[in-house]
Amino acid sequence: MIPHSRTTIGTEEVEAASVLLNSLNLAKGNISEAFKDEFKKYIGAEFVNLTSSGTMAFF
């Protein structure tokens, strides 16, 4: 079998996901707001909205 991609998830990502999942605030909360702020700075945008998927971003 020829692998088409390799997982690049390390210990830091697993720990961050665990913190988020254990917080029970998947859609709202401090972690989501912090991500929005960091992403906004990263792409240089004034506004950012989080969606559950690319399809939901259309609606």
C-alpha positions in Angstrom: 0.0 0.0 0.0 1.3 3.5 -0.9 0.5 6.0 1.8 -1.0 9.2 0.5 -0.5 11.2 3.6 1.1 11.0 7.0 -0.3 12.1 10.3 1.4 15.1 11.8 -0.4 15.1 15.1 2.0 15.2 18.0 1.8 15.2 21.8 1.0 18.9 22.0 -2.0 18.6 19.6 -3.3 15.6 21.5 -3.1 17.4 24.8 -4.8 20.5 23.4 -7.6 18.4 21.9 -8.0 16.6 25.2 -8.3 19.9 27.1 -10.9 21.2 24.7 -13.0 17.9 24.8 -12.8 17.8 28.6 -14.0 21.4 28.8 -17.4 20.5 27.2 -17.3 23.9 25.3 -16.7 22.7 21.8 -18.6 25.5 20.1 -18.2 28.4 22.5 -15.9 29.4 25.3 -12.4 30.7 26.0 -10.6 28.2 23.8 -12.8 29.0 20.8 -12.4 32.7 21.3 -8.6 32.4 21.7 -8.4 30.4 18.5 -10.5 33.0 16.7 -8.2 35.8 17.9 -5.0 34.0 16.9 -6.4 33.0 13.5 -7.6 36.5 12.9 -4.1 37.8 13.5 -2.5 35.0 11.4 -4.6 35.8 8.3 -4.8 39.5 8.9 -8.6 39.6 8.9 -10.8 42.0 10.9 -13.6 39.4 11.4 -13.5 35.6 11.7 -16.4 33.1 12.2 -16.0 29.5 13.3 -18.1 26.8 11.6 -18.4 23.1 12.1 -17.4 22.3 8.5 -16.6 23.9 5.2 -20.1 23.1 4.0 -21.6 25.0 6.9 -19.6 28.0 6.0 -21.8 28.4 2.9 -24.9 28.9 5.0 
